Amino acid sequence: VATEAREIYSFPLLSPQACRMLVEEVEHFQLSGLPARRPNSMNNYGLILNEIGLRASLSRLQAAIAPLARAVFPAEGRSLDDHHSFVVSYKPTEDRGLDMHTACSESISTHRPLRSPS
């Protein structure tokens, strides 16, 4: 675990194979033509992972990282009882980035891009 700044840590979480599988699952859903609710009002190209059948898997991932969350954030990590798991896409011709905002979460996990822009 690397400390990037005060109370900001980074570490490898998913294997390359797990990342590929997640990307494939998102791409398969996007190709299905099924409607998708967006994760928030700031992203027009995001996808809520809980709503495409990944809630149970991501709940297990949350349970696996809970001991680390409790170790680095004793008060906030004490009770990780839910998650709003989603992916977003940024492209020059679509959403270009995320404006400054606040989030009301005990902890936020942000991951680097799963795939390089094409």
N, C-alpha and C positions, 0 to 999 in steps of 0.2 A: 504494500500500500504506500503510495507516494502522497505527500502533502503538497498540493499545488498552491494553496494560499490558506489563510486562516479559515478553518472549518470546511475546506474543500479538498477532497481526497480523490485519487484515481487508482484504479487497479484493473487488471484484466478480469472480465466477468464471463463472457461467452467464448467458447472455442470458435475457430473459423468455420467449422462444420455447422455448429449451432447457428451462427450468423447467416450462413448460406441457406439453411433450412428456413429460417425466419423470413429472409428476403423472398424465397420461393413461395412461401405461404401467402405473404402479402401480395406478391405478383399474381398468384393464382386467383386470389379473391378479386383483385382489381380487374382481371380479365373476365370474371364471371358475369359482370354487368349488374350484380346485385347492388341495391342502394346501400350507401354507407353514411352514417352520421359522422361529422367531423369532430375531432377531439376538443376543440375550443373555437372561440370566435376569431382567432388570429390565423388559423390555418385552413386553407381551402382544399388542400391536397393530402390531409392527414387521414389516418385510419385508426379507430379504436380497436385495439387487439382483443380486448375482452369480449367484444361483440361479434368476433368472427371465430369463436370457439377456443380461444387461447387463455381464457381466465384461469382454468385449473392449472395449466402449466406455469403461468406467471405467478400464481399464488404459491406454488411450490418453490419457484425461484425467490420470491419474497421471503418465504420461511427460511430458505438457505442463507440469505444474507442478513437476516434479522440479528443473529449474534454479533456480527460486525457493526451493524447500525447501533446496537445497544452499547457496544464498546466505545465507539467514537462519539456518539450522541446519547449519553445515558438517559436524559429526560425525554427527548424526542423519539429515540429509538425504542423506548420502553414498550410501546404498543403500536406495532405496524399491523393494523387490522383491515386494511383495504388498499386497493391500488387502482389508479386510472392509467392504464398502460396503453400507449399509443405510439405510432410512428408518424413522422411528418416528412414532407419532401420539399426541398428548396431548389428552384431552377430559375435562371434569368428570365424565362418566359412565363413563370408561374409565381408562386410565393417566393420572394427573394431572401427573406430572413424573418427574424422575430424581433418585434419592437420591445423596448423596455417594458416590463410588467412585473407584477407581484403574483405570487402563487401562495395559496393557503394550504400547505402540506407540512407534515412533520419532517419528511425528507424527500428529496428529489434526486432521481437517478437519471443522468443524461449520458447517452452513449454516442460515440463517434459515428460518422456515417457508416451504414452497413455496406454501401456500395459507392464507389467513386462516381462522380457525375459523368454522364455520357454525352 
